[in-house]
Amino acid sequence: MPREIVTLQVGQCGNQVGTEFWKKLCSEHGINNDGIVEEYATQSGDRKDVFFYQADDERYIPRACLIDLEPRVINGIQNSEVRNLFNPENVFLSDHGGGAGNNWASGYRQGEGVQEDILDMIDREVGYSDSLEGFTLCHSIAGGTGSGMGSWLLEALNDRYPKKLVQTYSVFPNQSESSDVVVQPYNSLLTLKRLTLNADAVVVLDNTALNRIATERLHISNPSFTQVNSLVSTVMAASTATLRYPGYMNNDLVGLLASLIPVPQCHFLMCGYTPLTLDAEAPHAAGGAASIVRKTTVLDVMRRLLQPKNLMVSASARAKEYDKSKYISILNIIQGDVDPTQLHQSLMRIRERKLANFIDWGPASIQVALSRKSPFVRSAHRVSGLMLANHTSIRHLFNRTLSQFDKLFKRNAFVDNYKEFPMFHRMVGTRMEADLGEFEDAREVVAALSEEYAAAESSDYIDRADGGAGDLAAQLASSMQLGADPRAPVRV
C-alpha cells in the first residue's frame, strides 16, 4: 500500500517551485496537462498514488494545496498549460489580495485569521488518503507569506497531525547580494525557529548556490527564476524517486529520512545533483544553456556528488572551517543503468581515497539507494545521482543569518513593522505593551541549533550531550517530561 504525501505550496516561491515539481512528476509518470495518463504509460508499474489520486473521471489530481496571500503567481498557474491539473478547491487566495508585504508577522497573523479555510482544505486532502505518511512544504524563508504563513502552517500541522512526518524544501535567500527585502534577516530567523522545532527534515536550497550553479555549471549568464526553479524541481523529483519507483529499500519517507537524521534536532540536509542539465527542448532553456553530454559511470557520479561545487549550499557555508566540518550521514540516490558490482567498487574507491570526512561517533559509510529512471523521459546520461547529506558546515549558514539579524536588531531597525501585530505584544498590568521577546527566543533557538552542529564534530558528542549526566536519549526524555519539544536543540 502506498504511503501518501500531501504537498503544501506556500507563497510566491513555494508555488513557482511546486508547479515546476508537478510538471516534472507528470512527465515522469506519463500524465498529460489535464491529468490523463497517456496510452503508452498505462502499464508502467510505478506508484502514482503517493503524490496523485484519481478523480471520478479517472484523471490524476495532485495531492497539493496552493496557498498565497497575493494572486499574481497562482493566477499565472491557473492560466498556464497546467490549469486543469490541480483541484480548484485546493487553491487559497486571501480576499484582499494584498500579500504580506515581506513581513513575517503579517503572514503569520493572516494565517491565523484564515486557519479554518486552510485546515479544512488540508483535512479534505488528507481524507483522500488511505495511509497518509506526511506532508511536504515548499516555501521561502525570507519573504512574508512563505516565511510567516509557512511558520504558522508548520505549527498547525504539528498540532493537528502530531504523528505525521513534515518535510520541507526551504529556499534560503541569496547571501552574496544585498536584498531588496531589508527585513530578510528577521523573517529568516523567525522561520528558522519553526523549522527547527516543528519540521522533521528540512532540505536546504540556497539561492546563492543555485544561481552559482546555473552560472558556472550550466553557463547561463543571467539565470531566470524558471531556470533556477527547474534545478530545484530536479532535486525534488530525484529525492522522491524511490517513493514513486519502489525497490528493496527506502520505499517510504520515514525510511528515507531515518538513516539521514540520527539526532532529531540536526535535521537540516544539504543536497547535490549530477550531471546537471536543463532540457534543451524546454522553452526556459532557450536562453542558451548547452547541455554537455559526457560519459557517466557510477564512480564518476558518486565522486562528483562529494565535490563542493555540486552542492546547493553557498560557498561561505561550505568552505568555512572546512577541515573541522564532518558528514553526519550521506544518502546517494542513484538512477539509471547501474550494476551493483560497480556500486560496491565505487564505494570502496571513495573510502580508500578518504573523499568524505565523517563524524567519529557514528557509522562512516555512504548509504546508496538505487532507483530506476522514468521510461517516459529521455535522458542524455546513462547514470545520474542525488546526494542528501547531513553535514555540520550547515551551521555557518545559520551563523550568517544570526550575524545579519544582530546588525539590524541592536539598532532596533525596522522593528516597528512587527510591533503592529499581537504576537509582539504582552500584557503589563492592565496595559498592552510592545514586546520583542519573540525575536530573542528565535535567536536563542537558532544559536543553540548552530552549537549542536558544532558539538556534533567532536568524538565525545554522545557522551557529553547532556553535560555528562547521561546519554542523549535521557535528555530528550527529560525534555518531554518538562513539556518541551524534544526536537528543540539540546544545549551542550
Salt bridges, closest charged atoms under 4 A:
GLU20 OE2 - LYS23 NZ 3.66
GLU28 OE1 - ARG244 NH1 2.88
ASP46 OD2 - HIS29 ND1 2.63
ASP46 OD1 - LYS48 NZ 3.01
ASP57 OD2 - ARG59 NE 3.14
GLU81 OE2 - LYS23 NZ 3.30
GLU89 OE1 - ARG124 NE 3.63
GLU112 OE1 - ARG109 NH1 3.55
ASP120 OD2 - ARG124 NH1 3.93
ASP123 OD2 - ARG160 NH2 2.66
GLU155 OE2 - ARG194 NE 2.89
ASP200 OD1 - ARG487 NH1 2.79
ASP300 OD2 - ARG294 NH1 2.94
ASP300 OD1 - ARG303 NH2 3.16
ASP300 OD1 - ARG304 NE 2.91
GLU321 OE1 - ARG395 NH2 2.95
ASP337 OD2 - ARG382 NH1 3.61
ASP360 OD2 - LYS326 NZ 3.09
ASP406 OD2 - ARG443 NH2 2.75
ASP416 OD1 - LYS419 NZ 3.76
GLU433 OE2 - ARG431 NH2 2.64
ASP435 OD1 - ARG426 NE 3.69
GLU438 OE2 - LYS193 NZ 3.16
GLU438 OE2 - ARG194 NH2 2.87
ASP441 OD2 - LYS193 NZ 2.57
GLU451 OE1 - ARG491 NE 3.14
GLU457 OE2 - ARG395 NE 3.39
ASP460 OD1 - ARG464 NE 3.11
ASP485 OD1 - ARG487 NE 3.65
